[in-house]
Amino acid sequence: MTSLNELGQRICILGPSILGKSTLATKLGEKLNVPVCHLDQLAHIPGTNWQRRDEKEFAADQDAILEKGSWIIEGNYSFCMPQRFAKATSLIWVDPNFWGCCFRYISRCLKNDHNRPGRLKDATNEFSFEMINLIIFKYPKIRQRHKAILSRYTFPVLYIHSMKELNRYYTEWGLKR
């Protein structure tokens, strides 16, 4: 099992939506005393129905975070992965089956927890059929694109293939739930 020390101080967390990347990043940040960035919060305008910001502004904000000595950045956004990966000490890829993702997404929308890590401040809507479409139909292609980008880098990659496995890491790393 990968230890926290092996991850280093600049950690990327990838995976499809709704897998707990934001919560994992938050808990790791607390444990390691490392600042956390949720890319969805950088990529979208607060108080909207997840309206995207200008890509150049978003990328510039991410690049400013990358200049810091330590960080945990969770989220995908393929167009700016190369900048992230060039500075990362490790990557955690949470990637369980897509049916579990759909169930977690619908459950999260029904709970509508305003204190959920990674939630867009004052978001006007949590549910969209586009997100279901992304999880079921688009993410398999996105996964292949991410693998191709990742193949250019040599930092350690921790693949987590199930929520059960993710829970084992929570226990092993002493992360609070």
Secondary structure in CASP SS format (residue, H / E / C, confidence):
PFRMAT SS
TARGET T0000
AUTHOR 0000-0000-0000
METHOD secondary structure of the structure
MODEL  1
M C 1.00
T C 1.00
S C 1.00
L H 1.00
N H 1.00
E H 1.00
L H 1.00
G C 1.00
Q C 1.00
R E 1.00
I E 1.00
C E 1.00
I E 1.00
L E 1.00
G C 1.00
P C 1.00
S C 1.00
I C 1.00
L C 1.00
G C 1.00
K H 1.00
S H 1.00
T H 1.00
L H 1.00
A H 1.00
T H 1.00
K H 1.00
L H 1.00
G H 1.00
E H 1.00
K H 1.00
L H 1.00
N C 1.00
V C 1.00
P C 1.00
V E 1.00
C E 1.00
H E 1.00
L H 1.00
D H 1.00
Q H 1.00
L H 1.00
A H 1.00
H E 1.00
I C 1.00
P C 1.00
G C 1.00
T C 1.00
N C 1.00
W C 1.00
Q C 1.00
R E 1.00
R C 1.00
D C 1.00
E H 1.00
K H 1.00
E H 1.00
F H 1.00
A H 1.00
A H 1.00
D H 1.00
Q H 1.00
D H 1.00
A H 1.00
I H 1.00
L H 1.00
E C 1.00
K C 1.00
G C 1.00
S C 1.00
W E 1.00
I E 1.00
I E 1.00
E E 1.00
G C 1.00
N C 1.00
Y C 1.00
S H 1.00
F H 1.00
C H 1.00
M H 1.00
P H 1.00
Q H 1.00
R H 1.00
F H 1.00
A H 1.00
K H 1.00
A C 1.00
T C 1.00
S E 1.00
L E 1.00
I E 1.00
W E 1.00
V E 1.00
D C 1.00
P C 1.00
N C 1.00
F H 1.00
W H 1.00
G H 1.00
C H 1.00
C H 1.00
F H 1.00
R H 1.00
Y H 1.00
I H 1.00
S H 1.00
R H 1.00
C H 1.00
L H 1.00
K H 1.00
N C 1.00
D C 1.00
H C 1.00
N C 1.00
R C 1.00
P C 1.00
G C 1.00
R C 1.00
L C 1.00
K C 1.00
D C 1.00
A C 1.00
T C 1.00
N C 1.00
E C 1.00
F C 1.00
S C 1.00
F H 1.00
E H 1.00
M H 1.00
I H 1.00
N H 1.00
L H 1.00
I H 1.00
I H 1.00
F H 1.00
K H 1.00
Y H 1.00
P H 1.00
K H 1.00
I H 1.00
R H 1.00
Q H 1.00
R H 1.00
H H 1.00
K H 1.00
A H 1.00
I H 1.00
L H 1.00
S C 1.00
R C 1.00
Y C 1.00
T C 1.00
F C 1.00
P C 1.00
V E 1.00
L E 1.00
Y E 1.00
I E 1.00
H C 1.00
S C 1.00
M H 1.00
K H 1.00
E H 1.00
L H 1.00
N H 1.00
R H 1.00
Y H 1.00
Y H 1.00
T H 1.00
E H 1.00
W H 1.00
G C 1.00
L C 1.00
K C 1.00
R C 1.00
END
